[in-house]
Amino acid sequence: MSEATEVAPTRADCVADSAGGLTFHISDWARPEPGSYDDWSGALVLTLRGAEPAADGEVRLPLGPTADGRLQAALPGTVALPEGRWDVFVAYGDQEPRRLAPGLHDLRSLVDRRPGPSTSPLSVRIPYATKHGNLSLRTWRRAPHAEAGEIRLEDGAMAVGGRLYRVENPAEWLAGAVVEARCRRDKALVHTAPVTADGAAFSFTLAYERLAEHWGGAADLWDLRLRPADEAVAPVRLGRILDDVADKKEIFTYPVRTVDAPHGTATVRPYYTVDNDLSVRVSDPD
């Protein structure tokens, strides 16, 4: 089931719900053998890209006919999918599963999604078209989750607002918390800034000059986490996944700012990684 070698003409429409579920509708599937929909025994097959053969690397969803003549499969939000990219196929009987192409996607329920109170893992699935024109899903499964909201660029700093999900008492978790910026080049380099909280909502301001103090000319990447006052509790990566954009890195772009650093003038800008996590890049001016 290769991403690059097989592009099926069959398309699947996707409808998302606010609980993290997806419903797939197939209307142009050419049946491999004669018969009515009553004897349909097909399945929608999801495979985790790059995963070793394992029980959690493939999910099969039964396909059944609907009143309007289409085939339908449901992926409830309660079905646990590991984080990653899942390729979508259709299978019939013992035949080799065939790749599906994206149809019409109704993702309105994902825009500005606000999950309810719960401590269970937060499931997010966003369908998207691959560079080969195939249908895939980008999935996240996180608990807790720190959702980044508005990012404002101030004089030599970035001000970020957000909301904490999937903890029993967000206000207690955030009391005394800090934002932690950790350098990928040298994980011993860590800068923190205080977090202001109001219930589950949080905000912080991170000064760019702090991140440029140890900059030596090459690009430095700083990953952002919320770290609670309780040292026994693990920090939480800051990201943005509660919308309908599967890949934000090239879509959500922010202006570059310059700061004076010991090595010279550096440029700094926030950005989203390939996993839609929030980071900051410090580098040479272009």
N, C-alpha and C positions, 0 to 999 in steps of 0.2 A: 504494500500500500504506500507507494512513493509519492511524495509531494510534487516532484518535478516531472514524473513520467506519465501521470494519468490525470486528466482533467475531464470529468464527466459533464455532459450537457445537462443532466438532470439538476434542477434547482430546488432549493428548500427555502421557504419563507420562514422567518423567525419572529415570534411574539414574546416579549419579555414581560414578567410581572414584577411587582415591587418587592416580593419576597425572595427574589433571586432565581426564580424558575424560568425555564424557556419551553415554548411549544414550537415544534417544527411541523410545517405543512409541505407536502410534496404533491404537486398537481400534474407534472409532465413526465412521470416515471413510465418508461416503456416496459411493460411486464415481460419477463423472460419466457413465459409459457402461457398458453391460453387458460381462461377460467374467469370466474367472477371474483369480485373483491371478497366474497365470503370465504374463499379458500386461501386468502393471502396469509403468508407466514414469513413476513419480512421483519427486518429490524434496522434501526438506526444505530450505527456503530461509531463510538467515539474512542480515539486512540491518542494517548499522551505522547506527544512528539519527543523523541530522544529517550524514552523510558525503556528499561530492560523488560523483557517479558515477565509480567507479574500480574497478580490478580487485580491490582489497582491501576494498571496501565491501560485497561480496556473496559468500556462500559457499553452494554447492549441495551437499547430501549425498544420495546415492541412497537411495531407499526400497525395501525389499524385504520379501517376506512371511516370516513366521516360522511355526514348526510349530503354534503355537496360534491362527493365523488373524489375527494382528495385523501391522501394518506397522512396520518398524524402520529407523532411521538411526543411524549412529554418528559421533560427533565425537571423534576421538582427541585426546589431550593434545598430540600432536606437531604438530597443525594450528595454525599461527600465526594468532591472531585479535588485531587491534589492541585496545587498551583502549577500553572504552566500553560502550554498551548496544545489544544486538542483538535485533531483533524477529524472531519465528519464524513462518514461513508454511509451508503445504503447497501443492505445485504438481503439476498433472497435465497432461502434454502441453503444448499451447500456451495452455492456459487461464490466466487471471490467478491468481497465487498468492493463497491465502486464509489469513487470520490464524488461528493456533491459540490455544486456551485452555489453561491449565495443568490437568493431571490430578494424579495422585499422584506425589510426588517422594520418591525414596529417596536422601537426601543424607548418610547415616550416615558414609560414608567421608571426608567433608569435615570432620567435627567433630574438632578437635585434630589436623589433618593435619600430618604431619612429613615434608616432602620429603627425599629422599636426597641425598647429596653430588653436586653437578654444577655446572658453570659455565654451562649453557644457560639461557635465559630461563625463569622460573617462570610456568606458565600456570594461571590460576584462572578457572573459569566457574561461576557460581551462577545457576540458573534461579529466576525469581520471577514473581509476578503483578503486572501493572501496575494503575494505578488504574482502567483501563477493563476489567479482567478478562481481559487477554490475556497470553500467555506471552512473556517476554523473558529474555535472559541478560545478567548483568553480568559483564564480563570484565576481567581484569588480565593483563599480561605484563611481568614485571620481572626485571631482573638487573643488579646485586644487588637483594636485597629485605631490608629490616629489619622483621621482624614484631614488633609490640608485643604483650606478654603482660599480666601482672598490673599494674594501676595502683593504688598505695596512696597515700592522701592523708594526709600527715603534717602536723606543725605548720608551717604556712606554706610547704609544699612538696609536690611530687608525686614519688613514687618509682616508676620504671618498669623493668620487666624485659622482655627480649625475646631474639630470636635472629636472627642474620644468615645469609642463604642466598645461594646462587649466586655465591660467590666461591671462588677456588682454595684459599686458606688463610685462613679466617675469623679465627683467632687472630692472625695477622700483620696482617691488615687492621684489626683492632680495637685493636692495640697503640698506645697513645697517642691513641686517638680521643676526640672530644668530641661531646656533643649540642649542636646549634646551633638556637637559637630565633630566627627571623627575622620581623620585623614586616611585615605586608602593607602597612600604611599608609606606612611608610618603610623600604624595604629596607636602608637603611644602618644601621638599628637591629638589632643582633645581640647576643645574649647566649649564652654557652657554659657548659657544665658538664662535668667529667670523666666518662669512661665507665669502668666496671670490667668486665673481660672474663674469661671462663673458657671457652676454646675458642671456639665459635660463640655462646655465651650472653653477653649483656651486660646491664648495669643502670646507672642513673644517677638522681640526685636533682636536681630543678630547683626553685630557690627562687622563690616567687611574687613576692616584693618586687622582685627584679631586673626582672621583666616589667612591674611597675607604676611603675618609676622615671620613665618618660617619658610615662605615661598622662595625657591631657589632658581626660578627661571622656567622649569618644565611645568607642565600642567599638573595641578593638585586638585583632586576631587574629594569633597567633604560630604559625607553622608549624615543626614539629620535624623535624630531619634528623640523621643520623649523619655526622660529618665525620672522615675518617681523618687521621692525622698527615701522610701523603704528600699534599702540596698538588697534585700532578699528578693525583690521583684525585678524581673528582667525589663530592660528598656524596650520601647516600641518604635519600630521604624515609621517614619512619617511618609505618607503617600497620598495619592488621590485616585480612588478607584470607584467612587460612587457617582458615576455618570455613564454616558454611552460611548466614550472614546477609548478604544482598546489600546492605542499606542499614542501617548501624549508627547513623546520626546521631540518630534518634529512639528507638532501642532501648537503646543503651549510653549511659546518662546517669550523670553523676557529680555529687556534692554541690558546692555553691558554697562557697568560703571567702572571707573578707574580709581585706584587708590595708590598712595605712596607706600612702598614697601622697602625693607632694607636692601633688596637686590635691585630695585628700580621701580618703575611704574608697572602695576599689575592691573589686569582686567578681571572683573568678578561678575558672575551672573548665576542666578538660580536656574535649575533645569530639572526636568523629570527624566529618570532613567528608563531603560527598556522595560523595567518592571513597574513603571509609573510611581516609583518612589522619588522623594524630593531630595536633591543634592545641590551642592554649590561647586562651581568650577572657578579656580583661580589660575590665570595663565598670562602669557605675554600678550601685549596689545597686537591686534592684527595689522 
